[in-house]
Amino acid sequence: MSHLEKLTISLGVRGRTSFIDGIHLDNCILSRLPHLHTFVFNIITDFVGSTEHFEPSADHIRRTFIQRGHHADCYIDYHHVNMPRCHVYSVPLNMERMRHISHGFPGGTFINVRILSMLDDSHSFEHNFFAQISRSFPLLSRLVVRNTTPQKEKRSH
């Protein structure tokens, strides 16, 4: 596997004591792949339990990827006490699926994504968020929504 030149991963991780960032990824995986020249990723780290009170920002996580030459975007939801969630992904994202975006999703343009799942049990998905999703994923063919919080601003058309 050390001769691997391209790597695409979609990874969901639970139960860590810190978010997966560019430093961790480089130290544990990418440093062992000296021939790697293309790396596409979609990583969600959630249910992080930490004894520290340090809460890294999305900018901090994003910088750890960019400083290592990976174009990335990131958002963090600290909506549950002791259960934050970090979603970091390649820009551009050359995957057909994106899983478990939440209300914190910052937007962007994802022309390759055809299947999207949205998951957020602490905030409702409002009309303006669905409009943002429509703009961000212009070629979407399948949308799966899991949300237990009722909308605050209901619109009827």
Order of alpha helices (4+ residues) and beta strands (2+ residues): beta-alpha-beta-alpha-beta-beta-beta-beta-alpha-beta
